[in-house]
Amino acid sequence: MRKLITLVIVIVLIVLGKKGYSYVKKYRHSKRIKVGVDGVSFPKLKLTNLIGEIATSIKLNIGNFSPSKFEVQQISIDVFDKKGNLIASPQNPLREPISIEPSQNNIFPLTYMLSSQQLKQIIRQAGGVANVGANYLTQGNYGIPLLLKGFVVAEGLKVDINEKITV
C-alpha cells in the first residue's frame, strides 16, 4: 500500500514539475516580446476638425522573438498629452485572442477618437496653431507630442508599454 501511495505522489510531482517548468519557460520567453508603434495615421487638420471628432489610427507592432507561441488576450493602450492628461482610449477592443507565432511580427491597428476640445488642447501644448502649421509645412508632421501608456496581456503575462511619439 505504501508503495502505491509513493508511486502516486511521485507521478503527481513529475506532472506538477513539468507544468511548473513550462510556466517558467513561458515567463522567460515573454521577456522577448517587444511592443512598439509601427505608424500613426493622423488626419490632415482643417478648421472643421475643431468642431467635431476626428479619428486617428495607431499601428501597434508586436514582435515575438522567442521560440514559444503566444496568444494575445488583451490590448489596452491609452493616449496621453505631454502633461499626462488622458486624450483618448481605443475604440476597438480585442474581441478574440490572437495567436503570435514564434519569430513573427504582428501589426494591430488601434482606432482612437479625439474630440475637438482634446484636439485644441494638444495643439495649444504643441505651441499653438502657428507653430503646428509651420511644423507641418517644413517637416511634414505637426510636431504634436503624445504618450502611449498601457499593456498587452499574452498568455496571462503582462507586457507594459510606455512610448513617446510625435505626430
N, C-alpha and C positions, 0 to 999 in steps of 0.2 A: 504494500500500500504506500509506503514511504517513497519507494522508487517511482511510482506513478505520479505522486504529488511533485516530486523533484523534477521529473520529466516535464510535467505541465508547466511548472514555474520556469524552467529553462527555455521552453518553447515560447512562452509569453515574453520573457526578457529578450529573446532573439528578435521577435516580431517588433517589440517596442523599440529596441535598439536600432533596427533597420529604419523604422518610421522616424525616429529622432534624428538619425543621420541624414535622411532625405530632407528634413526640415532645415537642418543646419546647412546643408549643401545649397538649398534654395535661397536661404538667407544670404549666404556668401555670394551667390550668383546675382542676387538682387542689387548688390553694390555696383554691378556692371551695367545697370540700366541707366541710360543717360537721356535726360529730357531737355529739349531746347526749342527755341522758336525758329521755324524754318522760313516764315514770311508773314507779313502783315498786309492785309488789304484794307486800307483806309480810303474812304471815298474822297473824291475831289470836293473841297469845301466851296460852298456857294452861299449866298445870302439866305436861300430857302432852308439851308441846314440849321439856321439859327431859330427857326420856328418849330420844326418837327423833330422827330427822332431820325438818327442815321444808323445804318447797320454797318458794322465792321467785322472783319473776319481775321482770326489768327490761326496760322497753320502750326500746330504743335508736332514736333518731331520726337518720337520715342524710339530710341535705339537700344536694341538688346544685344549687347556684346558678350553674352555668356553662352555656354553650351546648353542651357536649360530653356525650355519653352515656358512662357508666362502668359497668363490671362489677365487682362486689364479689366477690373470690375468697376472702377470709378475714376473719373477725371473731374477735378474741381479746381479751377483756376480763376481768380478774380483779378480785375484790372484796377489799379490804384493810381492816383496822380502823384506828383513828386512830394507832396506834403503828407501822403499816407491816407488820403480820403478815398473811400470806395467809389469808383466810377461806374463799373459795370460787372455783372455776373453772367456766366454763359447762358445762352438761350436754349441750347440743345444738349440736355444731359445724355449721358451714355445709357442706352436702354438695355443692351445686352452685352455680356462680356466679350471682349475682342482678344483673339489669340495673337501673340507676338512670337514668331518663330526665332530660333537661335540665329545670331549674326544677321539680323534683319532690322532695317529702319522702317518705321510706320509713320505716316502723316495723318493727323486727325485735325480736321477743320473745326474750329470753335467759333460760333457766331455770337456777337455782342451787340446790344442796342444802346446807343448813347443818346440821352435826352439833350435838348437844346441847352438847358441850364448847365449840364455837365460839360458840354462842348465849350460853352462860353468860359467856364471855369478853367479848363485846361489850356485854352488859348490865352487867357489872362496870365496864367502861371508861366507860359512859354514866352512872355514878353509882349503880348498884345497882338492885334490883327496885323499891324505894320511889320512887326518882326517875323511873324509866322508867314506872311505873304512874301517877304524878302527871302526867307529861307527856302520857300518853295521855288521861287524864281531862280535862285542861284545854285541851290544844292539838289533840288528835285524832291526834297521831303520837307515837311512842315517844321521839323525840329521840336516836336512836342514830346517830352519825356514821359514815359509810362512805366509802371512797375507791375509785373505779373507775380502774384503770390498764390500758392495753392499746393496741391499734391495730386499724385497719381497713385492709386492703390492697385497693385498687381499681386495676385495670389495671397492677399492678406498683408502684404508688405507695403509700407508707405514710402514713397519717394517724394521728398519736398522740392518745391520749385520756388525760386526767388530770383527773378531775372529782370533786368532793366532793358527797355527797348526805346527807340526813338522813331516816331512816325513822321 
